[in-house]
Amino acid sequence: MRKLLSKVLVLTAMTAIFLTATAAAAEIGSGVIDADSLRVRSEPSTSSSTVTFLSDGTKVKVLEALDGWYQISWSSYTGYVSADYLSYTPASTPAAAPAAQSIAETPAPAAASPASAAGKTGVITGSEVNFRSAPSTDAGILASLAEGAQIAISSVDNGWCKASCNGQEGYVSAEYVAVDGIPLVDPKGLITGSCVNIRSAPSTDASILGKVYAGKLVDLISLQNDWYAINYNGSTGYISSDYLKVYTGSAASGAGASIVETAMSYLGTPYSYGGASPKGFDCSGFTMYVFSLFGYSLPHSATSQWNSSGTYVERSDLQPGDLVLFCDPSRSGGKACSHVGIYIGDNNFVHASSGSSGKYVRTSSLNESYYSGYYVGAKRVA
């Protein structure tokens, strides 16, 4: 029995040494576990042995990005977790981006929208847009096109669409034309899902090249079978249209999108009553801190933020960056609100939670019975 115990202790020690040595590898970023009792594997495979289990919200170091897996380090453990269950944040330096998972390594999916518009139908996005005889604002006006009018595009060059409309050939400024709902000039998409996979091909079966978070703006290339080809940070990939909508400037303010991106960077930060710093937040301290980074001064109280901050927004008009507020009478002490968070799109919000599901900054759905039942309203600050 003693010999057997000695062997077990030796093996355990050797495993610990191996794991510790592996953990010393260079970090490429950090991550937050977003699944309960997630298995950490010894190899990037669901058939490999389990090293340990990590709970939802656990912060880890990311050492390497593979095809659909991350190598992570936590405490004395090192292993692999599925990319589907980890919210990844790359290191601040460009050189630290995960080379093994770089979207730039895949072929560009399609030419940018202006170049690929030839032969397609364009839709006029401005009101009373001039249809001219030549590609110049000095050229004669052949007709005035109403918003929603369709044109058959022959080519796009130097900011002008050569097109035909009602039997006439002429030119329209590309600034007022969209193809497949995507503007030809500065086409942007707004991420509406809380954590969205970027795929190598327009399919959920394709490998995951990276992740992007709610409120982020990405450059659009084209729309193919309900998938958007995107260009993000100089790389290309595909995002399902279920989690992205074309950004028109009215869908969400640029500040709102940036506020969401910043708020999401604090996922996993512990809840602390009265806290208003990255060391720990309570709900209104979290919103107060995030908005302060953009020059907005909010009071440290959910009720005060409801009463004195921003303008009221209907739930049907919510945009990323809006405050969403709730009132649980058992927690409000008779006040108007007991909780506040930041809407991130796709009916989800990010907040400093003190609930039983986890005391840390996390995302939740407005459709959850608790939040749906105690929803008070929303305010737009940015």
C-alpha positions in Angstrom: 0.0 0.0 0.0 2.9 2.4 0.9 4.6 1.6 -2.4 1.4 2.3 -4.3 0.8 5.5 -2.4 4.4 6.6 -3.1 4.0 6.0 -6.9 0.8 8.0 -6.9 2.5 10.9 -5.1 5.4 10.8 -7.5 3.1 10.8 -10.5 1.1 13.7 -9.0 4.3 15.7 -8.4 5.5 15.1 -12.0 2.1 16.2 -13.4 2.2 19.4 -11.3 5.8 20.1 -12.5 4.7 19.6 -16.1 1.7 21.8 -15.7 3.6 24.5 -14.0 6.3 24.5 -16.7 3.7 24.7 -19.4 1.9 27.6 -17.6 5.1 29.6 -17.9 4.6 29.9 -21.7 4.0 33.4 -23.1 0.4 34.7 -22.7 -1.4 35.9 -25.8 -4.3 37.3 -23.8 -6.9 36.6 -21.2 -10.3 34.9 -21.0 -13.4 34.4 -18.9 -15.1 31.0 -18.7 -18.8 31.3 -19.8 -20.1 27.8 -18.9 -20.7 25.9 -15.7 -18.3 23.2 -14.7 -16.3 23.5 -17.9 -13.8 20.7 -18.5 -10.2 21.6 -19.0 -8.7 19.0 -21.3 -5.1 17.6 -21.5 -5.3 18.0 -25.3 -7.5 20.0 -27.7 -10.0 17.2 -28.1 -13.2 16.2 -26.3 -11.8 12.6 -26.1 -8.8 13.6 -24.1 -8.6 13.4 -20.3 -10.0 16.0 -17.9 -7.3 18.1 -16.1 -9.8 20.0 -13.9 -13.2 21.8 -14.0 -13.7 25.6 -14.0 -16.8 27.4 -13.0 -18.7 30.1 -15.0 -16.9 33.5 -14.7 -13.4 32.1 -13.9 -10.6 34.3 -15.3 -7.8 32.5 -17.0 -4.6 33.2 -18.9 -4.7 32.3 -22.6 -1.5 30.8 -23.9 -2.3 29.7 -27.5 -5.3 29.7 -29.9 -5.9 26.6 -32.0 -8.7 25.6 -34.3 -11.7 25.9 -32.0 -9.7 25.5 -28.8 -7.7 27.7 -26.4 -4.7 26.6 -24.4 -5.2 28.2 -21.0 -3.5 28.5 -17.6 -5.3 28.8 -14.3 -3.7 28.4 -10.8 -1.3 25.5 -11.2 -3.3 24.0 -14.1 -2.7 24.2 -17.8 -4.9 22.6 -20.5 -7.4 23.2 -23.3 -10.9 24.5 -23.4 -13.3 24.8 -26.3 -13.4 28.3 -27.8 -17.2 28.1 -27.6 -17.1 28.5 -23.9 -14.5 31.1 -23.3 -14.7 34.9 -23.9 -11.3 35.8 -25.2 -9.6 39.2 -24.9 -6.3 39.5 -26.8 -3.2 41.1 -25.3 -2.9 44.8 -25.9 0.1 44.6 -28.2 -0.6 43.6 -31.9 2.2 41.1 -31.8 0.4 39.1 -29.1 -2.6 38.3 -31.4 -3.2 34.6 -31.7 -1.4 33.6 -34.9 -2.8 30.1 -35.0 -6.3 31.6 -35.1 -5.7 34.6 -37.2 -8.5 35.4 -39.6 -6.0 37.0 -42.0 -4.6 33.5 -42.8 -7.8 32.6 -44.6 -8.6 33.8 -48.2 -10.6 37.0 -48.5 -14.2 35.8 -49.0 -15.2 38.4 -51.7 -14.3 41.7 -53.1 -15.5 44.8 -51.2 -19.1 45.9 -51.9 -18.3 48.6 -54.4 -16.3 46.3 -56.6 -18.8 43.5 -56.4 -21.8 45.7 -57.1 -21.5 45.5 -60.9 -24.5 43.6 -62.3 -26.5 43.9 -59.1 -29.5 45.9 -58.2 -28.9 48.9 -56.1 -31.4 50.7 -53.8 -31.4 54.5 -53.3 -30.9 55.3 -49.6 -31.3 59.1 -49.8 -34.3 61.2 -50.6 -34.5 62.9 -54.0 -31.1 61.8 -55.2 -29.9 63.2 -58.5 -29.5 60.9 -61.5 -26.9 62.6 -63.6 -25.6 62.4 -67.2 -21.9 62.1 -66.1 -20.1 61.2 -62.9 -19.8 64.8 -61.7 -21.9 67.1 -59.5 -21.6 69.6 -62.4 -23.3 67.2 -64.9 -26.8 67.6 -66.0 -29.6 66.0 -64.0 -31.6 63.4 -65.9 -34.0 62.6 -63.1 -34.6 62.8 -59.3 -34.7 59.3 -57.6 -36.8 58.8 -54.5 -35.6 56.8 -51.5 -36.1 53.1 -52.2 -35.9 53.4 -56.0 -34.0 50.6 -57.7 -31.2 50.9 -60.2 -29.3 48.4 -62.3 -25.6 48.9 -61.6 -23.1 48.6 -64.4 -20.0 49.6 -62.5 -18.7 51.6 -59.6 -15.8 53.9 -60.0 -14.4 56.9 -58.0 -17.5 57.1 -55.8 -20.0 57.0 -58.7 -22.4 54.2 -59.8 -23.0 53.9 -63.5 -26.5 52.5 -63.7 -29.7 52.3 -65.7 -33.1 53.3 -64.4 -36.4 53.5 -66.2 -34.7 53.0 -69.6 -32.1 55.7 -69.0 -28.4 55.4 -68.3 -26.7 57.7 -66.0 -24.7 58.1 -62.8 -25.6 58.2 -59.1 -23.3 59.1 -56.2 -22.4 55.8 -54.5 -22.9 57.5 -51.2 -26.7 57.1 -51.7 -26.7 53.5 -52.9 -26.9 50.1 -51.1 -26.6 46.6 -52.4 -28.2 43.8 -50.4 -28.9 46.3 -47.7 -25.1 47.2 -47.4 -24.1 50.8 -48.2 -21.5 51.1 -50.9 -19.7 53.9 -49.0 -18.2 53.0 -45.6 -20.3 49.9 -45.0 -20.4 49.0 -41.3 -22.1 46.3 -39.3 -23.0 46.4 -35.6 -22.6 43.2 -33.6 -25.8 42.5 -31.7 -25.0 39.1 -30.2 -23.1 39.1 -26.8 -20.2 37.0 -28.0 -20.3 36.1 -31.7 -18.1 33.6 -33.6 -16.3 34.7 -36.7 -16.2 31.7 -39.1 -13.8 30.7 -41.9 -16.8 30.1 -44.2 -20.5 30.9 -44.2 -21.6 28.0 -42.1 -21.9 27.0 -38.5 -19.8 23.9 -39.4 -16.9 26.1 -40.4 -14.0 26.6 -38.0 -14.0 29.5 -35.5 -11.4 32.0 -36.4 -12.1 34.4 -33.6 -14.8 36.1 -31.5 -16.3 39.6 -31.5 -18.5 41.2 -28.9 -21.7 43.1 -28.7 -21.6 46.8 -29.8 -18.5 46.4 -32.0 -18.5 47.9 -35.4 -17.0 45.8 -38.2 -16.4 46.6 -41.9 -18.9 44.8 -44.2 -17.9 43.2 -47.5 -21.0 41.4 -48.8 -24.0 39.3 -47.8 -24.0 35.7 -48.9 -26.8 33.3 -47.9 -27.7 35.1 -44.7 -24.0 35.4 -43.7 -22.0 38.7 -43.8 -18.5 38.6 -45.1 -16.6 41.1 -42.9 -13.3 42.8 -42.6 -12.3 43.3 -39.0 -8.9 44.7 -38.0 -7.5 43.9 -41.4 -8.8 40.3 -41.4 -11.7 38.6 -43.1 -14.3 36.1 -42.1 -18.1 35.4 -41.8 -20.7 36.3 -39.3 -24.3 35.1 -39.3 -26.9 37.8 -40.1 -28.7 36.7 -36.9 -26.0 38.5 -34.8 -25.2 41.5 -37.0 -27.2 44.4 -38.4 -26.1 47.0 -40.9 -25.0 50.2 -39.1 -26.6 53.3 -40.5 -25.6 55.7 -37.8 -29.1 55.7 -36.2 -29.0 52.0 -35.1 -26.7 53.0 -32.3 -24.5 55.9 -31.6 -20.8 55.4 -32.1 -20.4 56.2 -28.4 -22.9 53.6 -27.5 -21.0 50.9 -29.4 -17.8 52.0 -27.8 -19.4 52.0 -24.3 -20.6 48.4 -24.9 -17.1 47.3 -26.0 -15.5 48.8 -22.9 -18.2 47.4 -20.6 -17.6 43.9 -22.0 -13.9 44.1 -21.3 -14.7 43.9 -17.5 -16.5 40.6 -17.8 -15.6 38.5 -14.7 -14.7 41.4 -12.5 -16.0 40.6 -9.0 -19.1 42.2 -7.5 -18.4 44.5 -4.6 -21.1 46.4 -2.7 -20.4 50.1 -3.1 -17.6 49.3 -5.6 -16.9 51.6 -8.6 -13.5 50.5 -9.9 -12.0 47.5 -11.7 -11.2 46.0 -8.3 -14.9 45.4 -7.8 -18.2 46.9 -8.9 -21.8 47.1 -7.7 -24.4 47.6 -10.4 -24.6 51.4 -10.5 -20.9 51.7 -9.7 -20.2 49.6 -12.9 -22.4 51.8 -15.1 -21.0 55.0 -13.5 -17.4 53.9 -14.0 -17.9 52.8 -17.7 -19.7 56.0 -18.7 -17.2 58.1 -16.9 -14.5 56.8 -19.3 -16.5 58.5 -22.0 -17.0 61.8 -20.2 -20.4 61.2 -18.8 -21.1 61.8 -15.1 -23.7 59.4 -13.6 -24.7 59.2 -9.9 -23.9 56.1 -7.9 -27.4 54.8 -7.6 -29.7 52.9 -9.9 -32.7 55.0 -8.9 -30.8 58.3 -9.4 -29.6 57.1 -12.8 -33.2 56.4 -13.7 -34.4 59.7 -12.4 -31.7 62.1 -13.6 -29.7 60.5 -16.4 -30.3 60.6 -20.1 -33.7 60.4 -21.9 -36.3 57.7 -21.7 -36.3 54.9 -24.4 -39.0 52.5 -25.3 -38.0 48.8 -25.0 -38.7 48.4 -28.7 -36.1 51.1 -29.5 -33.3 49.9 -27.3 -29.8 50.5 -28.7 -26.4 49.2 -27.5 -25.1 51.5 -24.8 -28.5 52.3 -23.3 -29.0 51.9 -19.5 -31.6 49.2 -18.6 -33.2 49.4 -15.2 -35.1 47.0 -12.9 -37.0 47.1 -9.6 -37.3 44.1 -7.4 -39.5 45.3 -4.5 -37.7 42.9 -2.1 -34.4 44.7 -2.8 -35.3 48.3 -3.7 -36.2 49.5 -0.2 -39.1 51.4 -1.7 -37.0 53.1 -4.3 -37.8 53.3 -8.0 -35.0 50.9 -9.1 -32.9 48.2 -7.5 -30.6 47.3 -10.4 -29.1 48.7 -13.6 -27.1 47.4 -16.5 -25.9 48.3 -20.0 -27.8 47.0 -23.1 -25.5 45.2 -25.5 -27.9 44.2 -28.2 -29.8 41.0 -29.1 -32.0 41.4 -26.0 -29.0 41.0 -23.7 -27.3 43.3 -21.2 -24.1 43.4 -19.2 -24.1 44.2 -15.5 -22.4 43.7 -12.2 -24.6 40.9 -10.8 -25.0 40.0 -7.1 -27.5 37.2 -7.9 -27.2 33.5 -7.1 -26.0 32.8 -10.6 -22.7 34.6 -10.0 -21.4 37.7 -8.2 -19.4 39.3 -10.9 -19.8 41.3 -14.1 -21.7 39.1 -16.6 -24.3 39.2 -19.3 -27.9 38.3 -18.9 -31.0 38.3 -21.1 -34.0 40.6 -20.7 -36.1 37.6 -21.5 -35.1 35.9 -18.3 -38.2 35.7 -16.0 -36.6 37.7 -13.3 -35.4 40.6 -15.4 -38.5 40.6 -17.6 -40.7 40.7 -14.6 -38.9 43.5 -12.9 -38.0 45.6 -16.0 -38.7 49.3 -15.3 -37.3 50.9 -18.5 -34.3 52.3 -20.3 -32.4 55.6 -20.5 -30.2 56.8 -23.3 -27.2 58.8 -22.0 -24.7 58.7 -25.0 
